[in-house]
Amino acid sequence: MRILVVGGAGQTVRHVMRSLLAHGHEVTALAGPSACWLDLDPRLRVARGDVRDARCIERVVANQDVVISCRGVTAFARTDIQDIVTRNLDAAMTKFGVKRLVNLLT
């Protein structure tokens, strides 16, 4: 399965990506400037970008089967970011026919 992981740079995101890769999935991670796990696994595809940028979200959602959104409590508590990320993911997933979304609040 082709899976996009969107989220921060915390332990939960690292655990999710390691588990997905261990199960043989094709994993793409949308990485912001604070992402420090880029050397996690050579099979991990990394796309640099900003979740608030709708074009960026469209670019990484295209050709995915599943999107996993991992948000930290502090980031998720900011309603403006939560709304923007949700709208961008929803629009891109609708456009490209991606039907599965997993939201993890960490």
MDTraj code that builds the backbone (N, CA, C; nanometers):
import mdtraj as md
import numpy as np

residues = "MET ARG ILE LEU VAL VAL GLY GLY ALA GLY GLN THR VAL ARG HIS VAL MET ARG SER LEU LEU ALA HIS GLY HIS GLU VAL THR ALA LEU ALA GLY PRO SER ALA CYS TRP LEU ASP LEU ASP PRO ARG LEU ARG VAL ALA ARG GLY ASP VAL ARG ASP ALA ARG CYS ILE GLU ARG VAL VAL ALA ASN GLN ASP VAL VAL ILE SER CYS ARG GLY VAL THR ALA PHE ALA ARG THR ASP ILE GLN ASP ILE VAL THR ARG ASN LEU ASP ALA ALA MET THR LYS PHE GLY VAL LYS ARG LEU VAL ASN LEU LEU THR".split()
xyz = np.array([
    [0.0835, -0.1174, 0.0000],
    [0.0000, 0.0000, 0.0000],
    [0.0885, 0.1244, 0.0000],
    [0.0454, 0.2285, -0.0678],
    [0.1173, 0.3561, -0.0695],
    [0.0552, 0.4464, 0.0362],
    [0.1372, 0.4842, 0.1332],
    [0.0858, 0.5576, 0.2481],
    [0.1638, 0.6870, 0.2669],
    [0.0891, 0.7960, 0.2818],
    [0.1473, 0.9267, 0.3114],
    [0.1340, 0.9525, 0.4599],
    [0.2437, 0.9904, 0.5240],
    [0.2420, 1.0280, 0.6648],
    [0.2681, 1.1778, 0.6736],
    [0.1727, 1.2473, 0.7327],
    [0.1821, 1.3919, 0.7513],
    [0.1877, 1.4165, 0.9006],
    [0.2873, 1.4905, 0.9440],
    [0.2924, 1.5179, 1.0873],
    [0.4237, 1.5748, 1.1322],
    [0.4382, 1.5827, 1.2602],
    [0.5557, 1.6424, 1.3214],
    [0.6766, 1.5517, 1.3178],
    [0.7676, 1.5802, 1.4070],
    [0.8938, 1.5077, 1.4099],
    [0.9086, 1.4254, 1.5371],
    [0.7992, 1.3937, 1.6022],
    [0.8050, 1.3243, 1.7307],
    [0.8177, 1.1740, 1.7206],
    [0.8209, 1.1111, 1.8366],
    [0.8376, 0.9667, 1.8467],
    [0.7224, 0.8890, 1.7827],
    [0.6006, 0.9407, 1.7930],
    [0.4861, 0.8709, 1.7350],
    [0.5011, 0.8587, 1.5838],
    [0.5395, 0.9673, 1.5194],
    [0.5583, 0.9659, 1.3739],
    [0.6673, 0.8660, 1.3365],
    [0.7768, 0.8664, 1.4089],
    [0.8852, 0.7725, 1.3816],
    [0.8378, 0.6276, 1.3973],
    [0.7645, 0.6019, 1.5037],
    [0.7132, 0.4661, 1.5273],
    [0.6187, 0.4229, 1.4143],
    [0.5275, 0.5110, 1.3759],
    [0.4329, 0.4808, 1.2679],
    [0.5081, 0.4476, 1.1399],
    [0.6061, 0.5306, 1.1044],
    [0.6798, 0.5083, 0.9799],
    [0.7619, 0.3798, 0.9850],
    [0.8283, 0.3530, 1.0970],
    [0.9049, 0.2274, 1.1094],
    [0.8138, 0.1062, 1.0931],
    [0.6987, 0.1109, 1.1566],
    [0.6043, -0.0001, 1.1495],
    [0.5537, -0.0204, 1.0068],
    [0.5175, 0.0869, 0.9404],
    [0.4690, 0.0776, 0.8022],
    [0.5761, 0.0200, 0.7101],
    [0.6985, 0.0687, 0.7234],
    [0.8081, 0.0191, 0.6406],
    [0.8367, -0.1276, 0.6700],
    [0.8303, -0.1668, 0.7967],
    [0.8551, -0.3064, 0.8353],
    [0.7513, -0.4001, 0.7750],
    [0.6322, -0.3481, 0.7506],
    [0.5263, -0.4296, 0.6912],
    [0.5248, -0.4206, 0.5382],
    [0.6261, -0.3565, 0.4809],
    [0.6426, -0.3557, 0.3366],
    [0.5658, -0.2491, 0.2607],
    [0.5106, -0.1515, 0.3304],
    [0.4365, -0.0454, 0.2627],
    [0.5320, 0.0557, 0.1995],
    [0.4840, 0.1222, 0.0955],
    [0.5582, 0.2324, 0.0352],
    [0.5184, 0.3581, 0.1122],
    [0.6135, 0.4175, 0.1837],
    [0.5828, 0.5287, 0.2724],
    [0.6462, 0.6575, 0.2213],
    [0.5632, 0.7608, 0.2138],
    [0.6097, 0.8951, 0.1836],
    [0.5793, 0.9803, 0.3046],
    [0.6750, 1.0604, 0.3459],
    [0.6555, 1.1487, 0.4602],
    [0.6631, 1.2929, 0.4135],
    [0.5655, 1.3719, 0.4551],
    [0.5715, 1.5155, 0.4293],
    [0.6474, 1.5771, 0.5450],
    [0.7636, 1.6318, 0.5168],
    [0.8532, 1.6803, 0.6208],
    [0.8632, 1.8324, 0.6195],
    [0.8414, 1.8888, 0.7346],
    [0.8616, 2.0315, 0.7539],
    [1.0046, 2.0588, 0.7961],
    [1.0342, 2.1837, 0.8276],
    [1.1716, 2.2207, 0.8612],
    [1.2233, 2.1571, 0.9905],
    [1.1353, 2.1163, 1.0806],
    [1.1814, 2.0595, 1.2079],
    [1.1999, 1.9089, 1.2033],
    [1.1751, 1.8474, 1.0893],
    [1.1856, 1.7016, 1.0793],
    [1.3303, 1.6575, 1.0949],
    [1.3528, 1.5751, 1.1951],
    [1.4893, 1.5291, 1.2221],
    [1.5024, 1.3793, 1.2014],
    [1.4040, 1.3140, 1.1430],
    [1.4040, 1.1694, 1.1262],
    [1.4315, 1.1297, 0.9821],
    [1.4851, 1.2192, 0.9031],
    [1.4995, 1.1917, 0.7600],
    [1.5909, 1.0736, 0.7303],
    [1.6753, 1.0366, 0.8249],
    [1.7638, 0.9219, 0.8036],
    [1.7048, 0.7943, 0.8636],
    [1.5774, 0.7946, 0.8891],
    [1.5085, 0.6829, 0.9535],
    [1.5262, 0.5521, 0.8762],
    [1.5114, 0.5566, 0.7457],
    [1.5199, 0.4362, 0.6637],
    [1.5417, 0.4797, 0.5191],
    [1.6326, 0.4151, 0.4475],
    [1.6577, 0.4555, 0.3087],
    [1.5376, 0.4335, 0.2165],
    [1.4421, 0.3484, 0.2577],
    [1.3231, 0.3256, 0.1746],
    [1.2183, 0.4344, 0.1912],
    [1.2340, 0.5181, 0.2916],
    [1.1376, 0.6247, 0.3173],
    [1.1518, 0.7345, 0.2128],
    [1.0412, 0.7673, 0.1486],
    [1.0397, 0.8792, 0.0537],
    [1.0055, 1.0047, 0.1316],
    [1.0836, 1.1082, 0.1129],
    [1.0615, 1.2322, 0.1868],
    [1.0256, 1.3433, 0.0897],
    [0.9148, 1.4110, 0.1182],
    [0.8735, 1.5281, 0.0417],
    [0.8785, 1.6472, 0.1374],
    [0.9553, 1.7465, 0.1029],
    [0.9635, 1.8666, 0.1863],
    [0.8459, 1.9572, 0.1529],
    [0.7863, 2.0147, 0.2565],
    [0.6756, 2.1053, 0.2306],
    [0.6056, 2.1496, 0.3571],
    [0.5005, 2.2249, 0.3368],
    [0.4240, 2.2858, 0.4449],
    [0.2791, 2.2403, 0.4349],
    [0.2246, 2.1870, 0.5444],
    [0.0868, 2.1374, 0.5430],
    [-0.0144, 2.2481, 0.5182],
    [0.0261, 2.3713, 0.5358],
    [-0.0663, 2.4835, 0.5121],
    [-0.0743, 2.5223, 0.3649],
    [0.0115, 2.4631, 0.2825],
    [0.0171, 2.4934, 0.1391],
    [-0.0655, 2.3889, 0.0633],
    [-0.1789, 2.4297, 0.0103],
    [-0.2707, 2.3371, -0.0577],
    [-0.2044, 2.2675, -0.1766],
    [-0.1220, 2.3368, -0.2524],
    [-0.0545, 2.2752, -0.3674],
    [0.0433, 2.1673, -0.3223],
    [0.1116, 2.1954, -0.2143],
    [0.2053, 2.0977, -0.1582],
    [0.1300, 1.9712, -0.1167],
    [0.0184, 1.9887, -0.0490],
    [-0.0623, 1.8745, -0.0059],
    [-0.1118, 1.7961, -0.1265],
    [-0.1579, 1.8645, -0.2287],
    [-0.2030, 1.7951, -0.3503],
    [-0.0904, 1.7129, -0.4113],
    [0.0279, 1.7711, -0.4165],
    [0.1428, 1.7035, -0.4771],
    [0.1743, 1.5725, -0.4052],
    [0.1663, 1.5708, -0.2725],
    [0.2035, 1.4500, -0.1991],
    [0.0885, 1.3507, -0.1831],
    [-0.0356, 1.3978, -0.1914],
    [-0.1515, 1.3079, -0.1793],
    [-0.1738, 1.2290, -0.3081],
    [-0.1374, 1.2874, -0.4211],
    [-0.1553, 1.2187, -0.5489],
    [-0.0859, 1.0822, -0.5452],
    [-0.1533, 0.9807, -0.5947],
    [-0.1011, 0.8439, -0.6033],
    [-0.0832, 0.7728, -0.4688],
    [-0.1535, 0.8168, -0.3659],
    [-0.1489, 0.7491, -0.2363],
    [-0.2771, 0.6689, -0.2170],
    [-0.2687, 0.5661, -0.1349],
    [-0.3862, 0.4865, -0.1002],
    [-0.4442, 0.5287, 0.0343],
    [-0.3572, 0.5747, 0.1233],
    [-0.3959, 0.6095, 0.2598],
    [-0.3171, 0.7328, 0.3022],
    [-0.3797, 0.8162, 0.3842],
    [-0.3107, 0.9288, 0.4468],
    [-0.3203, 0.9101, 0.5975],
    [-0.2057, 0.9209, 0.6654],
    [-0.2029, 0.9187, 0.8115],
    [-0.1551, 1.0560, 0.8561],
    [-0.2385, 1.1234, 0.9331],
    [-0.2058, 1.2551, 0.9834],
    [-0.1763, 1.2450, 1.1324],
    [-0.0528, 1.2765, 1.1688],
    [-0.0105, 1.2725, 1.3098],
    [0.0101, 1.4164, 1.3565],
    [-0.0650, 1.4547, 1.4546],
    [-0.0553, 1.5914, 1.5045],
    [-0.0321, 1.5901, 1.6545],
    [0.0632, 1.6688, 1.6974],
    [0.0884, 1.6860, 1.8397],
    [-0.0203, 1.7715, 1.9027],
    [-0.0388, 1.7542, 2.0303],
    [-0.1433, 1.8277, 2.1020],
    [-0.1243, 1.9779, 2.0879],
    [-0.0014, 2.0250, 2.0982],
    [0.0202, 2.1695, 2.0902],
    [-0.0140, 2.2244, 1.9523],
    [0.0316, 2.1549, 1.8486],
    [0.0013, 2.2004, 1.7129],
    [-0.1470, 2.1868, 1.6834],
    [-0.2054, 2.0753, 1.7286],
    [-0.3455, 2.0490, 1.6982],
    [-0.4383, 2.1437, 1.7738],
    [-0.3938, 2.1918, 1.8888],
    [-0.4766, 2.2827, 1.9685],
    [-0.4949, 2.4157, 1.8981],
    [-0.4020, 2.4496, 1.8114],
    [-0.4165, 2.5744, 1.7360],
    [-0.5203, 2.5522, 1.6275],
    [-0.6387, 2.6063, 1.6500],
    [-0.7528, 2.5818, 1.5622],
    [-0.7252, 2.6214, 1.4183],
    [-0.6525, 2.7311, 1.3958],
    [-0.6263, 2.7743, 1.2588],
    [-0.5470, 2.6697, 1.1819],
    [-0.4459, 2.6111, 1.2420],
    [-0.3673, 2.5085, 1.1738],
    [-0.4509, 2.3834, 1.1525],
    [-0.5252, 2.3446, 1.2529],
    [-0.6122, 2.2272, 1.2419],
    [-0.7091, 2.2439, 1.1252],
    [-0.7728, 2.3581, 1.1156],
    [-0.8683, 2.3836, 1.0072],
    [-0.8012, 2.3818, 0.8705],
    [-0.6878, 2.4469, 0.8596],
    [-0.6177, 2.4550, 0.7314],
    [-0.5721, 2.3168, 0.6856],
    [-0.5100, 2.2403, 0.7761],
    [-0.4611, 2.1062, 0.7410],
    [-0.5775, 2.0170, 0.7003],
    [-0.6851, 2.0202, 0.7776],
    [-0.8017, 1.9364, 0.7478],
    [-0.8617, 1.9723, 0.6126],
    [-0.8778, 2.1005, 0.5861],
    [-0.9331, 2.1434, 0.4559],
    [-0.8423, 2.1006, 0.3410],
    [-0.7116, 2.1218, 0.3562],
    [-0.6178, 2.0859, 0.2497],
    [-0.6167, 1.9355, 0.2234],
    [-0.6139, 1.8566, 0.3302],
    [-0.6159, 1.7116, 0.3123],
    [-0.7467, 1.6652, 0.2500],
    [-0.8575, 1.7177, 0.2979],
    [-0.9879, 1.6789, 0.2449],
    [-0.9984, 1.7102, 0.0963],
    [-0.9577, 1.8307, 0.0573],
    [-0.9664, 1.8708, -0.0834],
    [-0.8772, 1.7829, -0.1713],
    [-0.7552, 1.7597, -0.1281],
    [-0.6625, 1.6795, -0.2084],
    [-0.7075, 1.5335, -0.2159],
    [-0.7536, 1.4798, -0.1047],
    [-0.7993, 1.3406, -0.1051],
    [-0.9220, 1.3236, -0.1933],
    [-1.0122, 1.4191, -0.1901],
    [-1.1301, 1.4146, -0.2768],
    [-1.0884, 1.4216, -0.4228],
    [-0.9980, 1.5129, -0.4535],
    [-0.9519, 1.5314, -0.5920],
    [-0.8883, 1.4042, -0.6477],
    [-0.8106, 1.3332, -0.5658],
    [-0.7374, 1.2160, -0.6145],
    [-0.8008, 1.0828, -0.5745],
    [-0.9190, 1.0882, -0.5145],
    [-0.9920, 0.9655, -0.4831],
    [-0.9326, 0.8822, -0.3703],
    [-0.8605, 0.9449, -0.2809],
    [-0.8043, 0.8738, -0.1654],
    [-0.9132, 0.8658, -0.0601],
    [-0.9514, 0.7458, -0.0207],
    [-1.0670, 0.7265, 0.0651],
    [-1.0352, 0.6994, 0.2116],
    [-0.9071, 0.6735, 0.2420],
    [-0.8722, 0.6365, 0.3805],
    [-0.7871, 0.7437, 0.4455],
    [-0.8327, 0.7910, 0.5609],
    [-0.7595, 0.8891, 0.6412],
    [-0.7569, 0.8420, 0.7853],
    [-0.6372, 0.8383, 0.8419],
    [-0.6215, 0.8060, 0.9836],
    [-0.5658, 0.9309, 1.0505],
    [-0.6364, 0.9787, 1.1522],
    [-0.5911, 1.0948, 1.2297],
    [-0.5412, 1.0459, 1.3643],
    [-0.4156, 1.0771, 1.3955],
    [-0.3598, 1.0434, 1.5254],
    [-0.3286, 1.1712, 1.5992],
    [-0.3860, 1.1867, 1.7148],
    [-0.3559, 1.3006, 1.8001],
    [-0.2584, 1.2515, 1.9054],
    [-0.1378, 1.3067, 1.9032],
    [-0.0338, 1.2579, 1.9941],
    [-0.0047, 1.3554, 2.1048],
])
top = md.Topology()
chain = top.add_chain()
for i, resn in enumerate(residues, 1):
    res = top.add_residue(resn, chain, resSeq=i)
    for name in ("N", "CA", "C"):
        top.add_atom(name, md.element.get_by_symbol(name[0]), res)
traj = md.Trajectory(xyz[None], top)
